[in-house]
C-alpha cells in the first residue's frame, strides 16, 4: 500500500470517527428529550387537567418520531463500517515494522525493538499499521529533545500484544484518564483524534488499547506506554 | 402517585456524567423511588459508603472509572445491591462477560425506552429486596 493510499484510508477513517461521535452524541440527546417527554406525559395524565385527546395523540407522536429518528441515526453506528477490506493473516511484528517505515523517528530518538509476535493474526493490515503508526508518532512527539522509543511485542496461546513506550515526561493524571477520548489533546495544533481513532481500530479487531500506568504524581516514572492486545483468533470466531 | 406518602421508598443511585440524562432518568424513577444523583464513579463510591441503596444505575462510559468497573466494585462489596448498566455498546466483549458472570442485573442499550427502564428498575428493586431477605436468613 502506498503512502498516498494510507493517507486516503486515514482520511476516510477520521471521517467515520467524526460521524460516529456526532451520531453517538445526537442519539443520547434524542434519548434525553424522549425521557423528558415521557415524564411530562406522566405528569399530565396524573393531573387529569387536560382532556383534549390530541394531547395524548401528540405525546405518542413525539415518542414515535424520536424513536424513529434515533433508529435512523443509529444506522451505521457500529464498528462494521471500518471493515473496508477483508482480513489477511499477518503478524503483529510485520505490522509494526511497516508502521515504523511510514513514520521513521527523527535523529535523536533511538529505536529499541523487542519483537516476539511472529504468529499471523486475522487482521486488516492497513488499519492496524495505521493504528501502530499513530502510537509511534504519539510516542515520538512526547520526546522533542530525543529519547528512546521502545517497540515491544509478545504473544501467548490466545493473545498477541504490542507495547509502545517513550522516555518523555509521561502523562498527566488527566491525560491518563482522557487520552483516548475524542478531541482530548494537550498538544497545541493537534486535533485529539489520533488515539481515539486508534482505539476505534483496536475495537474493530476485538483488541483493547490501554494506557499502561508507568507512575503517578507521588511516584513519577518518566515516559508513557500504550499497549494493544489482539486475540489470536478472529473476533467473530 | 400510587405509593402512599408514608410508605418507605427504596433507594436508587444514578451515576451519569451527562447532567441532562441523569436529571431526566431521576424524574422518571422519582415517581416510584428515592433517587440520588452523582456524576462519576468516584462520587458514587463515596455515596455508597455513606448509605444503603437497593439499585445502582450507571452509565458505562464516564471519565475516570467506567460504569463497568464501578459495578465490579458493587458486586464485590455490596452483594445485595443490584446494578443496571446503561450503554451504547452492549455488544462489547467486556460488557457481555460481566453480564454473563452476573455482575450486572441488566444491560440497557442507550437511548433506553423509558417504560423499559421503569420495568427493569422495578424488577431490580424486587431482586434487591429478595437478596436482602436471603442475606438476613443466612446464618
Interface residues (C-beta under 8 A of the other chain):
Chain A: X24 X27 X28 X29 X30 X31 X32 X34 X35 X36 X38 X39 X42 X46 X70 X77 X78 X177 X178 X181 X203 X206 X235
Chain B: X1 X18 X20 X21 X24 X25 X27 X28 X31 X63 X64 X88 X91 X92 X93 X110 X111 X112 X114 X115
